[in-house]
Amino acid sequence: MKKLILLTTLLLAFACSKDDEGETFLDKYDGTSWTVEEDVSIDGEVADGGGVEIITFSNGTYFYSQFVGGGGAIDALGASFDCMQYKEGRNVIFGGMELTYKILKNEADELLSEATLLGEVIGTIKFTPQGENLVMTETSIEEGIETAILIPSDSSYDDYCN
């Protein structure tokens, strides 16, 4: 009887660990939403004026969706782009500009994608877990390397953009 219990326990342990091996970042974080942890100045005021940024991951057509509120960006044509969705392949944004996104890594502990404009790589964005949070590292030709901490959010992209 002891051997049967031991054998069952071992089989269950191997079965569970095998399921986790194939899990990707987008599998693990599908449907989760995150907000950028804001820097706070010495007097307690939020340094950027109190804007909000929400990122929601999906293992569907759009691998992540982003809402930027409290001073969303304006493109050259005057159009606001508070709500943006990113999919692998061709994306039309900013009043007709075409960017191509390619997922370079989608592993359990890292999602890495690159953006291309007119055949030239203009930057990458990487998400990695850090405890209960995520680290977002953006690298671009114009801005260099920028890093932000993402904390879990009860709000999602759909709360603002549908």
Backbone as CSV, one residue per row, in Angstrom:
resi,resn,N_x,N_y,N_z,CA_x,CA_y,CA_z,C_x,C_y,C_z
1,MET,0.818,-1.187,0.000,0.000,0.000,0.000,0.869,1.261,0.000
2,LYS,1.964,1.239,0.799,2.867,2.385,0.851,3.484,2.643,-0.516
3,LYS,3.825,1.567,-1.235,4.419,1.724,-2.566,3.419,2.343,-3.532
4,LEU,2.164,1.975,-3.431,1.122,2.510,-4.297,0.937,4.008,-4.055
5,ILE,0.925,4.419,-2.794,0.781,5.838,-2.453,1.997,6.612,-2.955
6,LEU,3.196,6.079,-2.757,4.412,6.723,-3.223,4.407,6.853,-4.739
7,LEU,4.029,5.805,-5.442,3.977,5.825,-6.898,2.968,6.863,-7.392
8,THR,1.801,6.923,-6.781,0.775,7.898,-7.156,1.278,9.324,-6.929
9,THR,1.929,9.561,-5.806,2.471,10.882,-5.492,3.529,11.286,-6.509
10,LEU,4.429,10.377,-6.855,5.460,10.667,-7.843,4.869,10.967,-9.218
11,LEU,3.887,10.178,-9.634,3.247,10.423,-10.922,2.555,11.781,-10.949
12,LEU,1.887,12.143,-9.866,1.216,13.430,-9.775,2.230,14.574,-9.822
13,ALA,3.335,14.423,-9.126,4.374,15.462,-9.124,4.947,15.671,-10.518
14,PHE,5.247,14.579,-11.223,5.786,14.701,-12.576,4.747,15.261,-13.539
15,ALA,3.515,14.897,-13.391,2.445,15.397,-14.265,2.267,16.898,-14.079
16,CYS,2.308,17.385,-12.852,2.147,18.810,-12.593,3.332,19.601,-13.106
17,SER,4.547,19.118,-12.887,5.717,19.855,-13.339,5.802,19.874,-14.862
18,LYS,5.336,18.865,-15.521,5.365,18.811,-16.973,4.435,19.860,-17.570
19,ASP,3.259,20.106,-16.948,2.321,21.113,-17.440,2.932,22.503,-17.386
20,ASP,3.706,22.818,-16.344,4.289,24.134,-16.179,5.396,24.408,-17.195
21,GLU,6.061,23.382,-17.694,7.193,23.565,-18.595,6.812,24.291,-19.873
22,GLY,5.629,24.058,-20.419,5.234,24.662,-21.675,4.519,25.992,-21.531
23,GLU,4.346,26.485,-20.315,3.612,27.719,-20.101,4.443,28.925,-20.531
24,THR,3.851,29.773,-21.352,4.528,30.980,-21.809,4.122,32.159,-20.932
25,PHE,4.788,33.280,-21.126,4.442,34.506,-20.416,2.985,34.878,-20.689
26,LEU,2.587,34.821,-21.966,1.219,35.203,-22.321,0.190,34.206,-21.804
27,ASP,0.559,32.930,-21.667,-0.334,31.961,-21.016,-0.523,32.347,-19.548
28,LYS,0.586,32.609,-18.894,0.602,32.877,-17.455,-0.126,34.178,-17.096
29,TYR,0.038,35.216,-17.913,-0.500,36.535,-17.592,-1.716,36.923,-18.443
30,ASP,-2.282,35.966,-19.175,-3.458,36.217,-20.011,-4.594,36.806,-19.178
31,GLY,-5.095,37.965,-19.605,-6.219,38.599,-18.914,-5.841,39.415,-17.699
32,THR,-4.554,39.482,-17.337,-4.149,40.266,-16.171,-3.866,41.706,-16.581
33,SER,-4.097,42.619,-15.651,-3.867,44.043,-15.904,-2.901,44.605,-14.882
34,TRP,-2.154,45.584,-15.322,-1.082,46.166,-14.529,-1.089,47.670,-14.710
35,THR,-0.622,48.382,-13.699,-0.476,49.823,-13.803,0.960,50.188,-13.468
36,VAL,1.427,51.272,-14.065,2.794,51.724,-13.826,2.855,52.353,-12.447
37,GLU,3.799,51.866,-11.649,4.016,52.440,-10.318,4.644,53.809,-10.514
38,GLU,3.982,54.825,-10.009,4.441,56.197,-10.227,5.551,56.582,-9.257
39,ASP,6.472,57.405,-9.766,7.473,58.002,-8.888,6.792,59.091,-8.075
40,VAL,7.113,59.184,-6.802,6.510,60.201,-5.942,7.597,61.157,-5.499
41,SER,7.336,62.463,-5.606,8.323,63.458,-5.210,8.382,63.560,-3.692
42,ILE,9.305,64.359,-3.198,9.523,64.492,-1.761,8.287,65.013,-1.030
43,ASP,7.538,65.940,-1.648,6.362,66.507,-0.981,5.123,65.625,-1.100
44,GLY,5.260,64.431,-1.689,4.150,63.491,-1.760,3.311,63.601,-3.017
45,GLU,3.593,64.572,-3.868,2.856,64.725,-5.120,3.434,63.779,-6.167
46,VAL,2.545,63.252,-7.025,3.001,62.382,-8.105,3.757,63.228,-9.109
47,ALA,4.962,62.799,-9.460,5.863,63.588,-10.285,5.321,63.878,-11.677
48,ASP,4.521,62.997,-12.256,4.085,63.197,-13.643,2.719,63.865,-13.752
49,GLY,2.173,64.375,-12.693,0.899,65.054,-12.754,-0.301,64.150,-12.537
50,GLY,-0.104,62.901,-12.172,-1.212,62.039,-11.803,-1.815,61.225,-12.931
51,GLY,-1.122,61.054,-14.030,-1.635,60.239,-15.123,-1.694,58.774,-14.734
52,VAL,-2.452,58.009,-15.514,-2.564,56.581,-15.256,-2.197,55.830,-16.526
53,GLU,-1.534,54.728,-16.365,-1.195,53.862,-17.491,-1.563,52.436,-17.102
54,ILE,-2.432,51.811,-17.910,-2.899,50.450,-17.662,-2.451,49.569,-18.823
55,ILE,-1.869,48.423,-18.509,-1.478,47.439,-19.517,-2.206,46.138,-19.202
56,THR,-2.864,45.577,-20.216,-3.566,44.305,-20.078,-2.992,43.329,-21.092
57,PHE,-2.568,42.161,-20.626,-1.986,41.139,-21.496,-3.059,40.187,-22.004
58,SER,-2.823,39.650,-23.197,-3.752,38.696,-23.785,-2.978,37.675,-24.612
59,ASN,-3.420,36.456,-24.558,-2.829,35.415,-25.400,-3.695,35.248,-26.658
60,GLY,-4.247,36.369,-27.131,-5.095,36.379,-28.319,-4.456,37.205,-29.419
61,THR,-5.284,37.874,-30.206,-4.798,38.664,-31.334,-3.836,39.753,-30.889
62,TYR,-4.224,40.537,-29.890,-3.377,41.611,-29.370,-2.664,41.099,-28.127
63,PHE,-1.324,41.035,-28.178,-0.608,40.461,-27.035,-0.593,41.377,-25.834
64,TYR,-0.693,42.702,-26.065,-0.986,43.579,-24.935,-1.688,44.831,-25.428
65,SER,-2.499,45.382,-24.519,-3.268,46.584,-24.788,-2.906,47.600,-23.716
66,GLN,-2.877,48.885,-24.111,-2.387,49.915,-23.203,-3.314,51.125,-23.225
67,PHE,-3.685,51.585,-22.043,-4.418,52.831,-21.879,-3.507,53.812,-21.172
68,VAL,-3.404,55.028,-21.723,-2.633,56.094,-21.091,-3.594,57.245,-20.857
69,GLY,-3.865,57.571,-19.593,-4.809,58.633,-19.259,-4.135,59.760,-18.508
70,GLY,-4.858,60.859,-18.369,-4.309,62.007,-17.646,-3.242,62.704,-18.441
71,GLY,-3.527,62.972,-19.701,-2.540,63.638,-20.547,-2.033,62.720,-21.621
72,GLY,-2.931,62.007,-22.257,-2.564,61.111,-23.350,-1.822,61.852,-24.438
73,ALA,-1.058,61.145,-25.203,-0.236,61.737,-26.246,-1.091,62.135,-27.447
74,ILE,-0.602,63.108,-28.193,-1.253,63.592,-29.408,-0.275,63.405,-30.557
75,ASP,-0.758,62.825,-31.679,0.128,62.639,-32.825,0.212,63.912,-33.662
76,ALA,0.988,63.874,-34.756,1.222,65.039,-35.602,-0.058,65.578,-36.230
77,LEU,-1.083,64.749,-36.366,-2.354,65.181,-36.950,-3.340,65.667,-35.901
78,GLY,-2.930,65.662,-34.638,-3.791,66.124,-33.562,-4.697,65.049,-32.979
79,ALA,-4.527,63.806,-33.400,-5.358,62.710,-32.889,-4.777,62.186,-31.578
80,SER,-5.664,61.945,-30.604,-5.256,61.395,-29.322,-5.086,59.885,-29.446
81,PHE,-4.098,59.341,-28.771,-3.942,57.890,-28.768,-3.812,57.376,-27.338
82,ASP,-4.916,57.569,-26.592,-4.983,57.076,-25.224,-5.073,55.558,-25.187
83,CYS,-5.748,54.961,-26.188,-5.996,53.523,-26.225,-5.213,52.902,-27.384
84,MET,-4.304,51.999,-27.044,-3.479,51.355,-28.064,-3.459,49.850,-27.834
85,GLN,-3.478,49.091,-28.933,-3.377,47.645,-28.848,-2.245,47.191,-29.760
86,TYR,-1.488,46.207,-29.303,-0.316,45.749,-30.031,-0.479,44.282,-30.400
87,LYS,-0.297,43.986,-31.675,-0.365,42.608,-32.156,0.905,42.321,-32.931
88,GLU,1.218,41.048,-33.023,2.383,40.665,-33.805,2.052,40.909,-35.274
89,GLY,2.985,41.521,-35.990,2.760,41.868,-37.388,2.504,43.356,-37.538
90,ARG,1.801,43.711,-38.589,1.554,45.109,-38.968,0.514,45.754,-38.056
91,ASN,0.854,46.944,-37.525,-0.042,47.747,-36.696,-0.110,49.149,-37.305
92,VAL,-1.311,49.668,-37.506,-1.473,51.028,-38.006,-1.834,51.908,-36.817
93,ILE,-0.980,52.887,-36.535,-1.171,53.763,-35.379,-0.910,55.206,-35.785
94,PHE,-1.147,56.113,-34.876,-0.820,57.531,-35.039,-1.256,58.097,-36.383
95,GLY,-2.522,57.951,-36.718,-3.049,58.552,-37.932,-2.514,57.944,-39.219
96,GLY,-2.153,56.671,-39.201,-1.753,55.989,-40.434,-0.333,55.452,-40.463
97,MET,0.476,55.748,-39.471,1.837,55.225,-39.435,1.801,53.712,-39.209
98,GLU,2.623,52.984,-39.943,2.663,51.530,-39.812,3.893,51.085,-39.041
99,LEU,3.660,50.375,-37.967,4.724,49.752,-37.189,4.526,48.251,-37.253
100,THR,5.617,47.515,-37.253,5.549,46.064,-37.220,6.126,45.596,-35.897
101,TYR,5.367,44.757,-35.201,5.828,44.188,-33.938,6.109,42.710,-34.126
102,LYS,7.200,42.269,-33.520,7.583,40.864,-33.577,7.891,40.397,-32.160
103,ILE,7.287,39.287,-31.749,7.599,38.713,-30.445,8.880,37.896,-30.595
104,LEU,9.918,38.308,-29.886,11.208,37.618,-29.938,11.284,36.492,-28.910
105,LYS,10.665,36.709,-27.736,10.628,35.703,-26.675,9.270,35.735,-26.015
106,ASN,8.725,34.559,-25.778,7.488,34.412,-25.010,7.686,33.192,-24.123
107,GLU,8.506,33.388,-23.104,8.834,32.322,-22.158,8.149,32.625,-20.836
108,ALA,8.086,31.663,-19.953,7.374,31.816,-18.684,7.822,33.052,-17.900
109,ASP,9.092,33.426,-18.005,9.617,34.538,-17.212,10.038,35.743,-18.047
110,GLU,9.623,35.796,-19.323,10.011,36.937,-20.144,9.155,37.028,-21.409
111,LEU,8.693,38.265,-21.684,8.059,38.578,-22.959,8.879,39.701,-23.565
112,LEU,9.436,39.471,-24.744,10.283,40.450,-25.421,9.766,40.639,-26.833
113,SER,9.509,41.897,-27.200,9.066,42.194,-28.567,9.884,43.365,-29.105
114,GLU,9.915,43.451,-30.452,10.613,44.574,-31.063,9.682,45.275,-32.041
115,ALA,9.888,46.577,-32.185,9.106,47.392,-33.107,9.999,47.810,-34.266
116,THR,9.429,47.724,-35.478,10.148,48.085,-36.697,9.334,49.136,-37.449
117,LEU,10.010,50.168,-37.927,9.397,51.216,-38.732,10.199,51.354,-40.015
118,LEU,9.549,51.207,-41.158,10.203,51.316,-42.465,11.429,50.408,-42.570
119,GLY,11.298,49.192,-42.017,12.369,48.207,-42.105,13.489,48.363,-41.094
120,GLU,13.421,49.379,-40.246,14.455,49.619,-39.241,13.908,49.339,-37.846
121,VAL,14.658,48.585,-37.042,14.267,48.340,-35.654,14.391,49.655,-34.896
122,ILE,13.279,50.088,-34.280,13.308,51.348,-33.534,13.294,51.141,-32.022
123,GLY,13.035,49.903,-31.587,13.058,49.665,-30.151,12.533,48.299,-29.766
124,THR,12.705,47.994,-28.478,12.201,46.746,-27.911,11.475,47.068,-26.612
125,ILE,10.611,46.151,-26.224,9.957,46.243,-24.925,9.985,44.850,-24.304
126,LYS,10.393,44.809,-23.037,10.540,43.528,-22.341,9.784,43.599,-21.020
127,PHE,9.056,42.517,-20.731,8.350,42.371,-19.460,8.923,41.153,-18.755
128,THR,9.302,41.317,-17.479,9.816,40.211,-16.681,9.199,40.280,-15.276
129,PRO,8.889,39.125,-14.683,8.343,39.127,-13.325,9.408,39.493,-12.301
130,GLN,8.959,40.201,-11.249,9.816,40.527,-10.115,8.938,40.469,-8.869
131,GLY,8.935,39.311,-8.218,8.042,39.109,-7.084,6.601,39.144,-7.566
132,GLU,5.771,39.970,-6.933,4.369,40.108,-7.328,4.176,41.126,-8.450
133,ASN,5.241,41.792,-8.844,5.176,42.845,-9.850,5.828,42.389,-11.157
134,LEU,5.769,43.263,-12.153,6.482,43.055,-13.405,7.415,44.231,-13.631
135,VAL,8.524,43.980,-14.302,9.420,45.039,-14.721,9.235,45.208,-16.221
136,MET,9.004,46.444,-16.657,8.873,46.771,-18.070,10.110,47.570,-18.467
137,THR,10.868,47.049,-19.433,12.069,47.725,-19.904,11.884,48.061,-21.373
138,GLU,11.876,49.347,-21.674,11.741,49.817,-23.048,13.086,50.361,-23.509
139,THR,13.511,49.928,-24.681,14.755,50.408,-25.272,14.420,51.002,-26.626
140,SER,14.820,52.252,-26.847,14.553,52.884,-28.138,15.749,53.709,-28.566
141,ILE,15.805,53.975,-29.852,16.888,54.781,-30.412,16.854,56.185,-29.823
142,GLU,15.663,56.763,-29.707,15.522,58.143,-29.236,15.652,58.301,-27.729
143,GLU,15.083,57.379,-26.973,15.003,57.526,-25.511,16.039,56.722,-24.733
144,GLY,16.728,55.798,-25.374,17.647,54.929,-24.654,16.874,53.846,-23.914
145,ILE,17.291,53.542,-22.688,16.641,52.499,-21.889,15.821,53.144,-20.776
146,GLU,14.538,52.770,-20.711,13.650,53.230,-19.645,13.043,52.011,-18.971
147,THR,12.992,52.046,-17.638,12.459,50.923,-16.876,11.349,51.417,-15.957
148,ALA,10.295,50.625,-15.852,9.185,50.948,-14.950,8.742,49.675,-14.243
149,ILE,8.242,49.844,-13.039,7.666,48.738,-12.277,6.159,48.744,-12.525
150,LEU,5.606,47.584,-12.874,4.167,47.440,-13.053,3.614,46.685,-11.848
151,ILE,2.556,47.226,-11.269,1.917,46.581,-10.130,0.525,46.097,-10.558
152,PRO,0.016,45.024,-9.942,-1.304,44.508,-10.327,-2.371,45.597,-10.218
153,SER,-3.320,45.575,-11.159,-4.380,46.579,-11.192,-5.748,45.914,-11.253
154,ASP,-6.714,46.497,-10.552,-8.098,46.043,-10.641,-8.764,46.598,-11.903
155,SER,-8.208,47.676,-12.463,-8.718,48.248,-13.705,-8.053,47.576,-14.884
156,SER,-8.764,47.507,-16.004,-8.185,46.905,-17.206,-8.328,47.858,-18.381
157,TYR,-7.695,47.524,-19.474,-7.804,48.275,-20.719,-9.278,48.445,-21.106
158,ASP,-10.055,47.383,-20.986,-11.467,47.418,-21.379,-12.288,48.391,-20.540
159,ASP,-11.873,48.688,-19.322,-12.593,49.650,-18.493,-12.559,51.055,-19.097
160,TYR,-11.524,51.358,-19.871,-11.339,52.691,-20.421,-11.559,52.771,-21.939
161,CYS,-11.396,51.670,-22.638,-11.266,51.738,-24.095,-12.264,50.930,-24.891
162,ASN,-13.403,50.610,-24.384,-14.384,49.898,-25.207,-15.707,50.568,-25.249
